[in-house]
């Protein structure tokens, strides 16, 4: 892949630039991308046809069909995201009937989008097909600019993948209309309830060189936070929900101290602001973005990299409010976090952003699509109880249809996540490596070839199952020193590195192992990362999982699923045994080939027959010679402790990304100790 979602201008103010070419050729991500290309993306047009998205476009183009189909005004965005995904898939190369068929489907849908566009450039079928609808009058929920943003991104991808300008012309016409309508002293001086246009406008500027698109993106970033959307509900009643923080209209990005509101909206906004800072060199905006990322990472991010603690309004929640069973952790929010994090990595050069990108990719994102590529999760909890209540209320007209947290589904009424996953997987090579004047940086580890910073390398690895990463330098400046930088993940307390079989003298600093020398073609660097299973404890301020641990190995978070445990062993009855030493075992026949972790647990055997689920905990005062009915040093009565004497039991953990790929059942990441 020689093009990707971010193509910085020559004058961009960033520490790093995306790789000029990148290709994933084998291993974990190649397998996931193959399923995406051969199953998920291929099914996209049929899914969009069944859901009515394509019928809306045909109707807007003048076909004699019924009015608008679907429950949400942003139905068009699913088509645009699929077009972007399919375009990046075409850019990945390939030949044969499958590639030709996909190319024809892309051109068919691109032509349909073009035909649906109004004469003045406007394009959103919800407002075009509803006789009672007026443009730009319901910015809180109408999603006109959000849909436009996805159209612009699809058009840029199509242009970079195929060289054709047709869809880019459609996007530019719509962007020109928006530029004529929005701004100080124009017809509309306000922002859209759902960010997304900001990133798209910056990328349209990068593709076309039209400065006014960058200026318009700057207007939307700086106009937000000044209350243009108000606090009222969609029906205009006095109900204060969702409130200005829901759509980040309560404080300007530059002044914000914490991420807030709807997680996807917040992170799309911050990704756009990062693009703006990259192109303008705005240091104040950059400082705000660092501050907001730190707030998110330190206080509002799940172990899996997922974000969004509340189903209510799909929002972040308060600091350290990270309940595992009530987590929303939407797949789209994980994707938005990756997009924001990658932009911050390029902007600053700091390895910690790519650390979180890795964690989110392998866990909170990868869980969003089934191993077969046909079923999806929108919500990604860290615990599912026995007899889980999916609380999926299809009678609620505002229900998104995404709340079936414990079961995968072939599609959603609000199908934002599936095509979003498709476009990230299709463009994933773009997120692997970068370059600067000194050399090339490897941010993520996947077998493949990468060129940047005046050189090129080949990577071979069994990561994440194996910790050995071999990097062959194919090209480097012949008469000058050149730097190959390898990210050392934050979880790797130790590592080993060699060049040509000899240990390197350099040590990692700030998360980067920088190897600077005059390279010869064919020289090989081997980085060995420790993949011993480890137990991770939560911050004590995360009340919901205090007294628990999670199992991790390398970049992977693990979970217990009911079907992997001994018969009769309920997950609610399990506690890890003190001093347990988790052990890895690779099982090529399980879930497409995974390394599982086995550990020694204890089964709590206290009676559950009583009508009252609480019991005597003693006075809390320690006794030197506790007797029957007295309290021990832990405050628990001797009788209670005797009734709860645990029994040993082995447990097996699988990678979190692979959960919910078999029969329904209980699952948990955090395990009591």
Buried (B, 14 or more C-beta within 10 A) or exposed (E): BBBBBBBBBEEBBBBBBBBBBBBBBBBBBBBBBEBBBEBBBBBBBEBBEEBBBBBBBBBBBEEEBEEBBBBBBBBBBBBBBBBBBBBBBBBBEEEEEEBEEBBEBBBEBBBBBBBBBBEEBBBBBBBBBEEEBEBBEBBBBBBBBBBBBBBBBBBBBBBBBBEBEBBBBBBBBBBBBBBEBBBEEEEBBBBBBBBBBBBBBBBBBBBBEBEEBBBBBBBBBBBBBBEBBBBBBBEEEEEEEBBBBBBBBBBBBBEBEBBBBBBBBBBBBBBBBBBBBBBBEBEEBBEBBBBBBEBBBEBBBBBBBBBBBBBEBBBBBEBBBBBBBBBBBBBBBBBBBBBBBBBBBBBBBBBBBBBBBBBBBBBBBBBBBBBEBBBBBBBBBBBBBEEBEEEBEEEEEEBBBBBBBBEBBEBBBBBBBBBBBBBBBBBBBBBBBBBBEBBBBBBBBBBBBBBBBBBBBBBBBBBBBBBBBBBBBBBBEEEEEBBBBBBBBBBBEEBEBBBEEEEBEBEBEEBBBBBEBEBEEEBBBBBBBBBEBBBBBBEEEBEBBEEBBBBBBBBBBBBBBBEBBEEEBBBEBBBBBEEBEBEBEEEEEBBBEBBBBBBBBBBBEBEEEEEEEEBEEBEEEEEEEBEEEBBBEEEBBBBBBEEBEBEEBEBBBBBBBBBBBBEBBBBBBBBBB
